Amino acid sequence: MTDRQTALVTGASRGIGRAIALRLADAYDVIGVSRSEPELDSLAAEVGERGGRCATITLDVADARAVAEALADVDADVLVNNAGLGTLKPFLELTPEEWHRMVDVNFNALYHVTRALLPGMTARRRGHVVVIGSLAGRNAFVGGSCYAATKHAVVGFAESLMLEVRDAGVKVSVIMPGSVATAFSPGHGGDDWKLTAADVAESVAHVLAAPPNALVSRVELRPLAPKKGR
């Protein structure tokens, strides 16, 4: 057993989620959640090689019943809602399946996972919910009719929840990165100007390290020198 706090990270198998899990493993016991069991196994092995502890849960966070069952007995001091996907194309080209999957993973899953873990936090009067949003949550762009809409909803969810649970001793933060060099948003002509997944992970660690009586409720994170002509 360990006396370290526990951090649960969704979408932990790759990209930003994996970087967050690896970064938080320095200070927390990590629970990685993803649909990909092989990649979760790889994450757990990497955390273990670094001297940390990582349990895994293979789970589709958009499946309300599966989430409720899988997380029923899980107590987490930190929840990082990171799972997300994006199909960026004009509205008239979006299929119903693409639309609903984005809404389910990017937004509805926030309810499923947070609803499972938040009661334990409020009962203990401590905890931190971190939501990985996007600068698309305050901007509009061609091809973003669904993706940007879900990220606007994410911001509204996080900031409203923050106001609801702060008096119960629970912090809520939303982190809104711009362009990040991951497989989620493959670059054209080089990604060297973009943020890295590790940059976003460092921002998560930063908000979690705030003093007990201080809350970093919103972080907007941009590349220092964006690609010209954007």
Helices and strands as residue ranges (DSSP letters): E 6-10, H 15-24, E 29-34, H 37-49, E 54-58, H 64-70, E 78-81, G 91-93, H 96-103, I 104-108, H 109-124, E 127-132, G 135-137, H 147-165, G 166-168, E 170-177, H 197-208, E 218-221
